[in-house]
């Protein structure tokens, strides 16, 4: 049931907001994050008139409405139920299913009503996104979703399948060791966040998902609203074809070559040979230590033999002396 603007504004303060959204008339929602100071980091196209855009994991809708403001025809997606998240068995809910449903549904609907937005919401899991379920879009935006997925690569594959021109993907990344292609598992801690890749890993994941061109847009700390701390983020633009590239776009082969260190460049036989060589070196060290111990033992035994010989010699000398004394007594008996 449609609400009037005054009715919708009355609900704003009662709702749980993920995004801070300017609703006009000096009303800004009390979101966990205020993305407005960080917009330049995402590299959103200035003019999206005539373009279709898919906003995956829209939450309260900040990016959906921003993309629409730039002229796009926007379709947003979000989970139907809070329990549809990739939760581990160890996850401790901080809200009831009813509260989760309200968090996912009502803020977007209320903001859409107040802003007079034409953005359409589709309730679907990112794992189920495909050309058949949502269609294909000129631009696909996915912000801060991959961190919450047990299988972010599958999600990127689905994003690639529904992207016609460009995908804009942001996620939490490691601030250091950007050139190493690794991802840190953090799912054991919260049961809600899972993988934190390095920049190299993030880019190579996009390559593995089928994108042809990769453009690193930015990395920055996305602070919580009114706080000096927040998760470190990386943003990349991924292209399914060679159309629309900029001077900063690199071909997938260049991306792969940039991160092929000595280990990655080895063939499987070479890697196996290295493993065998390392095992042999360990075995040689073990044998060497055993030989050294045996040598020490032999030396100790040799020392013991010398000592025994000395004892025997001393004993024999004692016997000889006693014999001579006996013979002397026989030859020269006392009167």
Secondary structure, 3 states (H helix, E strand, C coil): CCCCHHHHHHHHCCCCEEECCEEECCEECCEEECHHHHHHHHCCCCCCCCCEEEEECCCCCHHHHHHHHCCCEEEEEECCCHHHCCCCCCCCCCCCHHHHHHHHHHHHHHHHHHHCCCCEEEECCHHHCCCCCCCCEEEEEEECCHHHCCCHHHHHHHHHHCEEEEEEEEEEECCCCCCCCCEEECHHHHCCCCEEECHHHHHHHHHHCCCCEEEEEEEEEEECCCCCCEEEEEEEEEECCCCCCCCCCEEHHHHHHHCCCHHHHCCHHHHHHHHHHHHHHHHHHHHHHHHHHHHHHHHHHHHHHHHHHHHHHHHHHHHHHHHHHHHHHHHCCCC
